[in-house]
Amino acid sequence: MRQLFFFFFFFFFFLSTSPLLSSSLDFHHVNLHDLSFKSSHHPKDHHHHNHTHVDILHTEDNLSVNLFHRDSLSNHAYRSHGHRIASLLARDAARAAAVTRRLSPSYKVEDFGSEVVSGLTAGSGEYFVRVGVGTPPEDQFMVVDSGSDVIWVQCEPCERCYSQSDPVFDPAESASFAGVPCDSELCGLLMSSAVSDSRCHGGGCRYEVSYGDGSYTDGVLALETLTFDGAVVSGVAIGCGHRNRGLFVGAAGLLGLGWGPMSLVGQLGGSAGSAFGYCLVSRAGGSATGSLVFGRSAAVPVGAVWVPLLRNPRAPSFYYVGLMGLGIGGVRLPLLEDLFQLDGDGGGGVVMDTGTAVTRLPDSAYAALRDAFVGATSELPRSPQVSIFDTCYDLGGFESVRVPTVSFYFSEGAILTLPARNYMIPVDDSGTYCFAFAPASSGLSIMGNIQQEGIQITFDAANGFVGFGPNTC
């Protein structure tokens, strides 16, 4: 019955005229103005609403919250768009390197405990949400990370904390804060998740995670109430960090959306159908906020094309997807499918990651994709390489251009054809645009957030599928 259900979705979609999931058009005709970055603004002050308390185990309500890009929160003023891109690529290189290290088969299993704060390297914190913590709720900006599990915030008393934009959360001021006993099932679950050096102190459950680069979080595990734009969810297990180092742009902590049981998705479980969806801020959309929703009815759009997720036992927090091939101009490239396969040792494969900006592909796959794209854009004037982008164009004298489509071919026949803004990006103020893919430093492929922007993306964690919605958002 389930196979028939998904066949219906595939059949319906491939007969549709969706702009995202169609290979009927080989080229995009795009106005370059539509590919430019819009200036972002600071989000308005968040005001508390009247709250209706909902128990995490029984709610059928949907949770929804705005999703902010870091550039809309940071007070940093870039001298030019070129400097903004340079900063993005520097952060991105650090993030991609950190993810690659974590997912290397040579890594020790216990090192995967770093998933609690995977967003702490210099490449961290591309997307944020505003969450109320405690009762009464204290609003905090938190990094969203689809490759992390444990939710945590900096807490008073703060023995060592980095600077954040909001006051540090004080559990003594919250009526709903309750420490987790060391002999509880939750503490055992935390320890079984390989969070390094979990231990007991005074009967309470503690955690400590450190990195080679000096980033860490250390504190107690507690049950607390979180508020998402008026919807209150009680009994959420969060880390209350008294010693922390590493987060940026003033975030108070991290909201883990990974595939593990300690993430918000895992804890919501049956109450939200273990489903969540997001639309990452699109620079071409002129909006400073995207969206993050939880709950099956809201997060699962009708008409989505579904692709099976793959589980890597060595890194169970990450969402792997079965990529089979790539295409340019509606023509599938002659690539071996094993270039993208997850091997028996936990190496390779394709990870969808909100924290990495630029999609990385194995060398041979990237070279084939780039060469086919270059061959189809021979009439466009080239420009020198910019950082990791080796395929750039001087389009300063153009109002519009014609570029070939770029497609991902997934398992079970699904095809995702990207909008042009998701692979042709401006890198300066002079009309230089680059092909936004890069070669990977290993066999691991990472599908980054530039390629995910503006697309409805849904993770059905309970059933093991990722969906690409029929409309831009």
Summary of the structure (lengths in Angstrom):
residues: 473
radius of gyration: 21.8
end to end distance: 30.7
largest distance: 70.4
contacts: 1675
relative contact order: 0.19
helix: 23%
strand: 35%
